[in-house]
Structures are given as structure tokens and as C-alpha cells.
Amino acid sequence: MQTDASFWDSLVFDGIDDVDVEAVTAAFGTVDVVARGRAAGAVCPDCGCFSGRIHDSYQRRLKDLPLGGQTVVIRLTVRRFICGAANCPRRTFAEPFARLAAPYARFTTRLNHILERVGLALAGRAGARLASQLGFDAGRMNLLRRVMKLPDPQFSTPRVLGVDDFAIRRGQTYSTVLTCGEAHHVVDVLPTRKAGPLTAWLTTHPGVEIICRDRAGAYAEGARLGAPDGLQVADRFHLWQGIGRAAETCVAAHRDCLHTPRLSETTRPDTDSPQDASDHPEPDPAGRRAQRKKAAHALVHELLAQGHSRRAIARHLGWGLNTVLRYANAVRWQDTIRENRPRSSRLDPYKPYLERRFAAGCTSATRLHRELIAENAPVTYGMVRAYVATLRTAPPDAPPPPPKVRQVTGWLTRHPEALSEEDHAAPKVVLARCPELETAAGHIRDFGEMLTGRLGTQLPAWIDAVEASQLPGLSGFACHLRRDLDAVTAGLTLQWSSGGTEGAVNRIKKIKRQLYGRAEFELLRKMILLQ
């Protein structure tokens, strides 16, 4: 029995010198290890005096790491010693086992450390399922409580601070994440995306020299108040996002230019006198929905002409601000009617192949389906048959559909080297029919060169040129850049950006999915900081 005890002593309490194993029993999938302390006495935690006088003893039950698929339970006898110091307020104290378990704990330190890692990696329910399979048998709330007890990591105040928002509940509640622009790790998480918390954080953490942010007004105000000497840098990714939205607005305002002119509009018989295209305008949309949009467009523009702001109009009419902005930015009421976009399908990437094969004479849906399946295409026979039926009914000389607004926007905002040969030719046809879009394409190209070449000194001249062109969307974008000119110029000149912050936001989305949307802000903040 002594041999077995020494074996278990070296196996279970490896590296722990103050514990002796007295007995080991195994039954019903559980290994019970009976142990006690081997020290002659202990030091009083209050006065520091050594005492060997035993007052009494009690037994602690500690769960330990499983062994051979069996649960290990340590039944540890703990002695209470009498403090002999006359001036010590403590009369008795328990024998400490600092390396084995914390006071009042029911798990050993090493098991507790593993459960903390499981909780950080998988959160509540998923972590509890994994712990059960590993033989730890810890509930989801047990894991989350261990995560909440962990101390926050301590970071020094970064010289370069990245600021960005993320959604707690999309469209309703947002928070702010702060990252180190040099090490790209999360420094802190703020409960809102307002200026106040950011100002308070910067005030209590002096030393921030550069603040990389998006162009939100709250972050600009918070950075200005909290770090007045800091240099604000507008992020290039958000700048390119902004010009992309402005380009889409500009293309949508010139949607009529995307349609191919009809033969009757370009060539007429010699007997007819030439007439301007304005004599044959496209018929306006009809119906009650079109009439409502026409009336709403007229009402919004009438209130704008009276000097009311867009927010005031939204409050007066009880509409959403985005609705009022859509009517206010539309030159004609017809522009407020969105195009009917077809639904995407798994067959979309393979439609050009089906069209080429159909034009080559292969009209069998079964054969075409087999060819796609041979290429591991995720399509069904019904998809192929339905699309082949549309190819059979389509007139052979039907003109191609006009390009969509977003498709043209992609042509204008993508790098020329990223465009295919077909995408190189298609924009030229559209731009040749619309001088305004050709001018917009030049402005977008110049802004892209400034962004990639770090030519921020050219920004004022670019803003003047865009405002002079008075293009919808782009003019408003240029006006907003002028209001934040210093930060935008720094973003187009310096090397700093919010790339690391955007990566942190992506990791936060993964953590949110693990928590299934049930985590409060404090738990989510703890998971973000510790991961």
C-alpha cells in the first residue's frame, strides 16, 4: 500500500511537496485520493508567526483533472492551527495549500486554469459541451463565472490609437473598440460610440499622439476634447467606402444613360425631320405607388425650398431620416423608384458557360447538368432546366439588358488592373453616352491615385474640382471632406490606418456568434480583452 501511495503521490501531486497520499480507491468511474498535509505547522496569515498547535481538522473535496477516462476526486484533510501571538486578532487559521487549490475552491488550480481556457475559447454552452466530453463536468454558468473573475490585461497607453465601432445589436446598439495602432491588439472596449466615453478614456490615459478613426463626428469630437494635441487621421478604407457610396449615388442619378438608345431614337427615315430626344421621353411609372412617391418628392423639395433642414423635415413628417435623404438627393421623383434586382442563385457563376454551350448547339438540359456536376458545381437539374427554358424562349436578336447601377459603380471604383477585358470595354460605351459619368470617373480615378500614392497635398484642389462639377453624390462627399480636411489630409499622407482595428472588429463578430447574442456588455468586453 505504501508503494501505491508513493506512486499516486508522484502522479497526482507532481511538483506539490506539501501533500502526502494516504489511500487511493477506484469505483464506479471515480478515483478517490485521500491526502493530508505533511508540514509540521503553518504561518499565520495576519501576524506571520509560525504555529504547530493543532486546533482541529476538516476535509475538503477537490475535483482534479481526469485520469484514464475516470474522474479524480481529492479528499484533502485540512488542519486548523492555533495562533499563539497575544496581539494577533486571529485565533485559528487553516493550513494553506496555495499550489494545489485556492481557499474555498472546489477545483484544483490546474483544473481551474483549463476551465478558464475552455471558457475563453468557446464561452458558455459550447464550452460546457466540450468540458463534459473531456470529463470535467462544468456547467455553462460555471465557465462564464470563471471568465468574469479573470483580471483585465494591463496595457500601456499606446502612442497610436485605433478607434472604431461595432454593433452589439445591429442598427440599434453600438460600442467602441480601442486598439494599439502599432501592436494591433485590443486596448479597451467602451459601452457606446458617443464622444463622452472616448473623451474620458483619453483624459485618463494621456500620451496618445495619433488617433486613427473613421469619419464619425462623435469620434472626431471625442478625440479633440480628450487629446487636443493628438493628430487625428481619417482611415483610408472608410474614405474609399465613402467615395464608393457617392459614386453609386451619382450613377443612380444618371440611370437613364445606362440604357442603350433605341433604333427609332438614333436613326429615322429621311422623310421625317430630325427631332430632339426630349420630344420622346420615356413614359413615367404609373400606379398608386408612383403617385405617392411623386407627391412625397414634391413635398420634401417644397420644405427644403422653405429653408427647413432634412432632420427637421423628418421630425415634422414623422419619416425616417434615410427616407427624407433619398427624396432630397433625388433630382427627379422617378429616381426614387429602385430597380427590381433579380435574386442571386447558385447558378449565376455558370450562366455564361450555359449560354455559350447553348449557342454552340447543345440544348439538352440533362447533358448540360452532367457537365456542371462533373466540375463539382453546386447546382441541381431543376436549376439548369429552368434556365435552359428561358434561353429557348428568348428572342435571338434581343438586346442585352442595361448594366445595373452597382455594376457600373464597380467599374468606376475598382482598380483598372482588376478589371477583365469585358469590363474594360463596357464602361467605355456607358461613359461615351454620358459626359457627366465620364467626369465622375475622372474624379474617382484621381482620388484613387491620391489614396494609393499618399498625395494628400492635392486634396484641396480635388475638392474644388469636384464641387465645381456639381455632380450628385460626389459634391456632397467633397463638402464633407472639407469639414474634416486636416484628418483626411493626414489619412491620405501618413502610413497609419485602421486596418488592425478592422481586424479586431472581425474577431469581435466571431465572439458574438459564440455567445449567441445573450452576453451582457461586461462579459463581452471581458471576452474581447482576454482573447
Wavefront OBJ file of the C-alpha trace (Angstrom):
o trace
v 0.000 0.000 0.000
v 2.913 2.282 0.695
v 4.203 1.693 -2.835
v 0.839 2.549 -4.339
v 0.620 5.715 -2.237
v 4.059 6.869 -3.346
v 3.112 6.151 -6.971
v -0.066 8.260 -6.732
v 1.848 10.912 -4.830
v 4.247 11.342 -7.744
v 1.431 11.092 -10.322
v -1.279 13.321 -8.871
v 0.810 15.729 -6.800
v 3.803 16.106 -9.070
v 5.558 19.342 -8.082
v 3.473 19.758 -4.892
v 5.710 18.925 -1.915
v 3.366 19.695 0.986
v 0.834 16.835 0.425
v 1.038 13.115 1.311
v -1.254 10.449 -0.199
v -2.736 8.088 2.390
v -5.061 5.913 0.304
v -6.470 5.522 -3.211
v -9.726 3.780 -4.164
v -11.414 3.430 -7.553
v -15.093 2.611 -8.017
v -17.857 3.444 -10.468
v -15.626 5.542 -12.712
v -14.303 7.749 -9.898
v -10.833 7.683 -8.332
v -10.805 8.907 -4.699
v -7.423 10.093 -3.447
v -7.203 10.565 0.341
v -4.427 13.021 1.238
v -3.256 15.322 4.011
v -0.611 17.967 4.554
v 2.858 16.894 5.596
v 4.079 20.190 7.104
v 4.670 20.369 10.865
v 2.908 23.725 11.094
v 1.963 26.873 9.198
v 2.411 30.639 9.298
v -0.444 32.852 10.496
v -1.696 34.974 7.596
v -2.228 38.023 9.864
v 0.805 38.271 12.140
v 3.215 35.937 10.329
v 4.042 33.831 13.393
v 4.691 30.111 12.939
v 2.404 27.725 14.816
v 2.359 23.955 15.173
v -0.531 23.696 17.654
v -3.484 21.934 16.016
v -6.967 23.102 16.932
v -8.992 20.698 14.780
v -9.272 19.482 11.157
v -11.842 19.180 8.389
v -11.999 17.606 4.916
v -12.079 19.398 1.547
v -13.348 17.726 -1.621
v -11.424 18.870 -4.713
v -12.077 17.815 -8.301
v -8.930 17.296 -10.333
v -8.044 16.506 -13.925
v -9.495 13.149 -15.118
v -7.142 10.213 -15.381
v -7.675 7.369 -17.836
v -11.241 8.483 -18.522
v -12.099 8.429 -14.803
v -12.968 11.363 -12.594
v -10.376 12.155 -9.927
v -11.557 13.490 -6.554
v -9.059 14.532 -3.886
v -10.314 14.222 -0.305
v -7.879 16.522 1.445
v -7.669 16.700 5.247
v -7.001 20.284 6.279
v -5.738 21.127 9.783
v -6.568 24.317 11.685
v -3.728 25.755 13.767
v -3.879 27.991 16.839
v -2.043 31.309 16.595
v -0.043 31.809 19.777
v 0.659 35.536 19.339
v -1.015 37.569 22.086
v -1.595 40.632 19.953
v -2.951 38.778 16.887
v -6.714 39.142 16.320
v -6.883 35.762 14.587
v -7.189 32.808 16.951
v -7.144 29.960 14.423
v -6.239 29.643 10.758
v -6.441 26.881 8.178
v -3.488 25.078 6.675
v -2.742 26.654 3.264
v -2.292 24.663 0.036
v -1.509 27.517 -2.347
v -0.105 25.354 -5.169
v -2.941 22.821 -5.041
v -6.111 24.930 -4.740
v -7.300 28.397 -3.786
v -9.208 28.904 -0.495
v -12.828 27.737 -0.638
v -12.293 26.363 -4.175
v -13.845 23.056 -5.234
v -11.488 22.558 -8.181
v -7.727 22.232 -8.175
v -5.718 25.124 -9.594
v -4.675 23.231 -12.717
v -8.252 22.135 -13.490
v -9.472 25.661 -12.865
v -6.870 27.015 -15.301
v -8.011 24.609 -18.036
v -11.670 25.525 -17.482
v -10.741 29.196 -17.833
v -9.095 28.437 -21.196
v -12.162 26.479 -22.351
v -14.475 29.305 -21.289
v -12.399 31.900 -23.135
v -12.214 29.819 -26.300
v -15.826 28.591 -26.524
v -17.836 30.635 -23.996
v -20.847 29.048 -22.237
v -22.830 26.274 -23.900
v -20.187 25.146 -26.389
v -17.558 25.177 -23.642
v -19.800 23.139 -21.342
v -20.300 20.518 -24.066
v -16.547 20.214 -24.612
v -15.861 20.075 -20.870
v -18.387 17.268 -20.497
v -16.714 15.263 -23.260
v -13.306 15.782 -21.613
v -14.652 14.586 -18.259
v -14.577 17.942 -16.454
v -18.368 18.213 -15.983
v -18.587 22.013 -15.651
v -21.779 23.940 -16.461
v -22.015 26.920 -18.780
v -22.506 29.439 -15.978
v -19.566 27.900 -14.131
v -17.351 28.615 -17.143
v -18.670 32.152 -17.601
v -18.142 32.981 -13.924
v -14.530 31.865 -14.198
v -14.069 34.112 -17.223
v -15.588 37.085 -15.382
v -13.217 36.563 -12.416
v -10.135 36.844 -14.606
v -8.334 40.203 -14.273
v -8.209 42.548 -17.236
v -4.905 42.536 -19.115
v -2.750 45.551 -18.348
v -1.515 47.504 -21.373
v 0.496 50.669 -21.504
v -1.106 53.678 -23.174
v -0.468 53.320 -26.919
v 1.196 56.090 -28.881
v -1.036 55.300 -31.895
v -4.682 54.597 -31.022
v -7.202 52.985 -33.383
v -10.900 53.798 -32.805
v -13.851 52.088 -34.493
v -17.374 50.979 -33.653
v -19.027 47.562 -33.743
v -22.637 46.502 -33.384
v -23.923 44.977 -30.172
v -27.318 44.787 -31.863
v -27.158 45.786 -35.489
v -28.933 49.035 -36.249
v -29.741 49.706 -32.571
v -26.829 49.455 -30.121
v -23.163 50.100 -30.875
v -19.967 50.077 -28.830
v -16.419 51.284 -29.430
v -13.230 49.235 -29.600
v -9.825 50.812 -28.990
v -6.696 49.169 -30.384
v -2.976 49.821 -30.410
v -2.057 51.006 -33.896
v 1.462 49.564 -33.623
v 0.904 46.187 -31.900
v -2.671 45.700 -33.273
v -4.103 44.351 -30.005
v -7.289 45.488 -28.257
v -6.638 48.025 -25.504
v -10.167 48.664 -24.207
v -13.854 48.482 -25.113
v -16.248 51.384 -24.467
v -20.005 50.871 -23.936
v -21.196 53.391 -26.567
v -19.914 55.143 -29.673
v -20.582 58.637 -28.339
v -17.946 61.307 -27.746
v -18.181 61.280 -23.931
v -16.660 57.838 -23.155
v -13.844 58.383 -25.662
v -13.064 61.794 -24.162
v -12.985 60.323 -20.641
v -10.707 57.461 -21.728
v -8.239 59.775 -23.461
v -8.225 62.102 -20.455
v -7.350 59.273 -18.047
v -4.754 57.810 -20.459
v -2.519 60.689 -21.532
v 0.201 60.041 -24.073
v -1.803 59.259 -27.222
v -0.161 61.089 -30.121
v -2.022 59.744 -33.188
v -5.697 58.718 -33.357
v -6.804 56.651 -36.366
v -10.572 56.806 -36.733
v -13.393 56.731 -39.225
v -15.117 59.968 -40.159
v -17.830 59.806 -37.494
v -18.429 63.199 -35.915
v -18.651 61.761 -32.379
v -15.160 60.253 -32.590
v -13.753 63.479 -34.021
v -15.274 65.473 -31.156
v -14.152 62.967 -28.518
v -10.593 62.932 -29.843
v -10.470 66.730 -29.997
v -11.623 67.120 -26.383
v -9.704 64.205 -24.870
v -6.405 64.650 -26.737
v -6.239 68.206 -28.079
v -2.571 67.795 -29.015
v -3.121 64.477 -30.793
v -3.096 64.153 -34.578
v -6.333 62.736 -35.994
v -6.018 60.500 -39.050
v -9.052 59.553 -41.159
v -8.875 55.926 -42.228
v -8.312 55.305 -45.949
v -10.616 52.282 -46.005
v -13.538 54.370 -44.777
v -12.628 57.144 -47.231
v -12.808 54.702 -50.122
v -16.085 53.359 -48.772
v -17.434 56.906 -48.730
v -16.461 57.674 -52.309
v -17.975 54.340 -53.348
v -21.346 55.353 -51.891
v -21.025 58.778 -53.517
v -20.255 57.156 -56.882
v -23.320 54.909 -56.579
v -25.496 57.979 -55.928
v -24.013 59.713 -58.966
v -24.581 56.699 -61.232
v -28.150 56.285 -59.957
v -28.869 59.932 -60.789
v -27.800 59.230 -64.405
v -29.540 55.872 -64.676
v -31.147 56.811 -67.992
v -27.699 56.956 -69.619
v -27.173 53.248 -68.918
v -29.873 52.189 -71.377
v -28.821 51.539 -74.958
v -30.502 54.054 -77.329
v -33.261 52.523 -79.420
v -33.031 52.382 -83.172
v -36.010 54.763 -83.534
v -34.139 57.293 -81.375
v -30.849 57.153 -83.312
v -31.907 56.674 -86.953
v -35.108 57.888 -88.607
v -36.377 57.718 -92.204
v -35.389 60.573 -94.498
v -39.000 61.697 -94.727
v -39.012 62.563 -91.019
v -37.433 65.764 -89.830
v -34.790 65.386 -87.071
v -36.243 65.878 -83.647
v -34.642 66.189 -80.258
v -34.707 63.188 -77.944
v -36.591 65.230 -75.409
v -39.670 65.093 -77.680
v -39.961 61.376 -76.935
v -39.354 60.964 -73.231
v -39.697 57.616 -71.527
v -43.137 57.050 -70.078
v -43.324 57.761 -66.363
v -44.089 54.893 -63.993
v -47.802 54.573 -63.327
v -49.838 53.348 -60.411
v -50.674 54.435 -56.879
v -47.141 53.746 -55.631
v -45.686 56.052 -58.273
v -48.179 58.783 -57.382
v -47.260 58.524 -53.679
v -43.574 58.835 -54.470
v -44.225 61.802 -56.765
v -46.196 63.606 -54.036
v -43.606 62.794 -51.347
v -40.758 64.029 -53.573
v -42.594 67.309 -54.223
v -43.376 67.770 -50.517
v -39.768 67.236 -49.387
v -38.362 69.632 -52.000
v -41.002 72.232 -51.130
v -39.963 72.107 -47.447
v -36.295 72.301 -48.437
v -37.024 75.394 -50.520
v -38.595 76.974 -47.427
v -35.275 76.598 -45.563
v -36.040 73.573 -43.366
v -33.233 71.116 -42.635
v -33.520 67.440 -43.536
v -33.694 66.372 -39.894
v -36.426 68.918 -39.211
v -38.400 67.613 -42.189
v -38.043 64.059 -40.903
v -39.345 65.078 -37.471
v -42.190 67.117 -38.958
v -43.397 64.367 -41.303
v -42.653 61.507 -38.908
v -40.458 59.784 -41.502
v -37.066 58.205 -41.138
v -34.064 60.381 -41.919
v -32.873 58.000 -44.645
v -36.258 58.276 -46.381
v -36.087 62.073 -46.381
v -32.480 61.957 -47.634
v -33.492 59.656 -50.500
v -36.161 62.097 -51.678
v -33.941 65.148 -51.075
v -30.996 63.729 -53.055
v -33.163 62.645 -55.999
v -33.268 65.239 -58.787
v -36.428 63.677 -60.251
v -39.098 61.731 -58.470
v -38.574 58.864 -60.918
v -35.109 58.360 -59.427
v -36.650 57.261 -56.109
v -38.072 54.097 -57.683
v -35.491 51.414 -57.153
v -34.714 48.869 -59.788
v -36.073 45.382 -59.388
v -32.915 43.416 -58.770
v -33.062 39.697 -59.558
v -32.390 37.303 -56.738
v -28.982 35.685 -56.691
v -28.700 31.983 -57.424
v -26.035 29.330 -57.156
v -26.344 29.018 -60.928
v -25.214 32.615 -61.578
v -21.464 31.856 -61.949
v -22.256 29.161 -64.526
v -24.788 31.046 -66.653
v -22.169 32.357 -69.136
v -20.983 28.785 -69.680
v -24.559 27.581 -70.276
v -25.161 30.416 -72.730
v -22.022 29.546 -74.714
v -22.912 25.850 -74.836
v -26.499 26.650 -75.811
v -25.313 28.947 -78.595
v -22.981 26.153 -79.772
v -25.981 23.860 -80.267
v -26.122 21.886 -77.006
v -29.762 22.375 -75.914
v -30.144 19.299 -73.665
v -30.622 20.305 -70.034
v -29.647 16.784 -68.895
v -26.329 16.923 -70.725
v -25.545 20.432 -69.503
v -26.367 19.408 -65.934
v -23.987 16.438 -66.183
v -21.221 18.702 -67.433
v -21.648 21.060 -64.483
v -21.793 18.197 -61.976
v -18.521 16.892 -63.427
v -16.989 20.244 -62.487
v -18.363 19.942 -58.905
v -20.839 22.781 -59.438
v -23.408 23.069 -56.575
v -26.435 23.131 -58.914
v -29.485 20.938 -59.386
v -31.106 19.648 -62.520
v -34.151 21.867 -61.936
v -31.977 24.998 -61.955
v -30.350 24.052 -65.251
v -33.629 23.039 -66.892
v -35.363 26.285 -65.874
v -32.530 28.437 -67.216
v -32.301 26.478 -70.478
v -36.058 27.039 -70.893
v -35.511 30.801 -70.667
v -32.767 30.548 -73.302
v -35.166 28.720 -75.648
v -37.894 31.369 -75.271
v -35.569 34.393 -75.528
v -35.645 36.079 -78.946
v -32.361 35.544 -80.814
v -31.754 39.231 -81.531
v -32.884 40.628 -78.172
v -30.627 43.465 -76.970
v -28.649 42.775 -73.796
v -30.100 44.227 -70.593
v -28.609 47.526 -69.438
v -25.957 47.327 -66.733
v -27.080 47.777 -63.154
v -26.179 50.796 -61.064
v -23.934 48.815 -58.757
v -22.260 47.115 -61.680
v -21.316 50.469 -63.204
v -20.219 51.692 -59.763
v -17.924 48.673 -59.531
v -16.403 49.521 -62.911
v -15.661 53.063 -61.749
v -14.260 52.218 -58.298
v -12.233 49.086 -58.996
v -8.570 49.251 -59.903
v -8.113 49.132 -63.696
v -5.788 46.131 -63.385
v -8.540 44.196 -61.559
v -10.995 44.556 -64.467
v -11.413 41.854 -67.102
v -11.276 42.589 -70.817
v -15.082 42.685 -70.981
v -15.236 45.064 -68.011
v -12.677 47.289 -69.712
v -14.829 47.653 -72.819
v -18.269 48.013 -71.205
v -17.537 51.202 -69.211
v -16.268 52.976 -72.319
v -19.659 52.548 -74.000
v -21.516 53.896 -70.964
v -19.141 56.827 -70.430
v -19.313 57.772 -74.116
v -23.092 58.246 -73.781
v -22.895 60.290 -70.548
v -20.333 63.118 -70.170
v -21.286 63.554 -66.501
v -20.353 59.967 -65.666
v -17.108 60.371 -67.587
v -16.296 63.410 -65.448
v -17.201 61.441 -62.306
v -14.936 58.588 -63.415
v -12.058 61.047 -63.719
v -12.658 62.390 -60.200
v -12.831 58.878 -58.757
v -9.642 57.881 -60.558
v -7.822 60.973 -59.262
v -8.981 60.254 -55.694
v -7.757 56.660 -56.005
v -4.337 57.906 -57.113
v -4.201 60.255 -54.130
v -5.142 57.420 -51.782
v -2.661 54.851 -53.096
v 0.159 57.345 -53.700
v -0.303 59.206 -50.365
v -0.756 62.527 -52.194
v -2.766 64.316 -49.515
v -1.436 67.727 -50.550
v -3.554 67.510 -53.725
v -6.818 67.131 -51.763
v -7.893 70.827 -51.682
v -7.549 71.123 -55.472
v -9.513 67.877 -55.910
v -12.315 69.149 -53.664
v -12.532 72.401 -55.633
v -12.757 70.497 -58.927
v -15.496 68.153 -57.661
v -17.571 70.992 -56.199
v -17.272 72.897 -59.486
v -18.634 69.884 -61.424
v -21.766 69.780 -59.194
v -22.229 66.053 -59.627
v -24.815 64.463 -57.290
v -23.234 62.393 -54.569
v -19.649 63.418 -55.267
v -20.295 67.095 -54.472
v -21.731 66.188 -51.067
v -18.798 63.854 -50.412
v -16.332 66.638 -51.218
v -18.219 69.030 -48.935
v -17.922 66.576 -46.031
v -14.199 66.159 -46.709
v -13.714 69.911 -46.437
v -15.270 69.883 -42.947
v -12.725 67.262 -41.819
v -9.882 68.456 -44.022
v -6.960 68.062 -41.591
v -7.802 64.459 -40.641
v -8.482 63.439 -44.255
v -5.248 65.053 -45.449
v -3.338 63.166 -42.743
v -5.049 59.918 -43.764
v -4.019 60.438 -47.401
v -0.448 61.316 -46.410
v 0.676 59.245 -43.404
v 1.158 55.483 -43.140
v -1.268 54.975 -40.257
v -4.654 53.382 -40.853
v -7.363 51.411 -39.040
v -6.505 48.055 -40.611
v -5.682 46.458 -37.261
v -8.874 47.862 -35.760
v -10.973 46.377 -38.577
v -9.348 43.008 -37.872
v -10.307 43.351 -34.204
v -13.904 44.082 -35.228
v -13.962 40.860 -37.283
v -12.741 38.871 -34.274
v -15.435 40.520 -32.145
v -18.075 39.266 -34.596
v -16.813 35.713 -34.039
v -17.015 36.140 -30.258
v -20.572 37.494 -30.544
v -21.645 34.446 -32.546
v -20.201 32.146 -29.875
v -22.210 33.916 -27.185
v -25.416 33.658 -29.264
v -26.316 37.278 -28.510
v -27.023 36.564 -24.821
v -23.933 38.197 -23.312
v -24.142 41.460 -21.444
v -21.608 44.145 -22.233
v -19.291 43.314 -19.301
v -18.963 39.665 -20.315
v -18.479 40.581 -23.985
v -15.827 43.140 -23.022
v -14.013 40.551 -20.905
v -14.025 38.015 -23.744
v -12.719 40.618 -26.207
v -9.877 41.777 -23.954
v -8.740 38.303 -22.882
v -8.877 36.689 -26.319
l 1 2 3 4 5 6 7 8 9 10 11 12 13 14 15 16 17 18 19 20 21 22 23 24 25 26 27 28 29 30 31 32 33 34 35 36 37 38 39 40 41 42 43 44 45 46 47 48 49 50 51 52 53 54 55 56 57 58 59 60 61 62 63 64 65 66 67 68 69 70 71 72 73 74 75 76 77 78 79 80 81 82 83 84 85 86 87 88 89 90 91 92 93 94 95 96 97 98 99 100 101 102 103 104 105 106 107 108 109 110 111 112 113 114 115 116 117 118 119 120 121 122 123 124 125 126 127 128 129 130 131 132 133 134 135 136 137 138 139 140 141 142 143 144 145 146 147 148 149 150 151 152 153 154 155 156 157 158 159 160 161 162 163 164 165 166 167 168 169 170 171 172 173 174 175 176 177 178 179 180 181 182 183 184 185 186 187 188 189 190 191 192 193 194 195 196 197 198 199 200 201 202 203 204 205 206 207 208 209 210 211 212 213 214 215 216 217 218 219 220 221 222 223 224 225 226 227 228 229 230 231 232 233 234 235 236 237 238 239 240 241 242 243 244 245 246 247 248 249 250 251 252 253 254 255 256 257 258 259 260 261 262 263 264 265 266 267 268 269 270 271 272 273 274 275 276 277 278 279 280 281 282 283 284 285 286 287 288 289 290 291 292 293 294 295 296 297 298 299 300 301 302 303 304 305 306 307 308 309 310 311 312 313 314 315 316 317 318 319 320 321 322 323 324 325 326 327 328 329 330 331 332 333 334 335 336 337 338 339 340 341 342 343 344 345 346 347 348 349 350 351 352 353 354 355 356 357 358 359 360 361 362 363 364 365 366 367 368 369 370 371 372 373 374 375 376 377 378 379 380 381 382 383 384 385 386 387 388 389 390 391 392 393 394 395 396 397 398 399 400 401 402 403 404 405 406 407 408 409 410 411 412 413 414 415 416 417 418 419 420 421 422 423 424 425 426 427 428 429 430 431 432 433 434 435 436 437 438 439 440 441 442 443 444 445 446 447 448 449 450 451 452 453 454 455 456 457 458 459 460 461 462 463 464 465 466 467 468 469 470 471 472 473 474 475 476 477 478 479 480 481 482 483 484 485 486 487 488 489 490 491 492 493 494 495 496 497 498 499 500 501 502 503 504 505 506 507 508 509 510 511 512 513 514 515 516 517 518 519 520 521 522 523 524 525 526 527 528 529 530 531
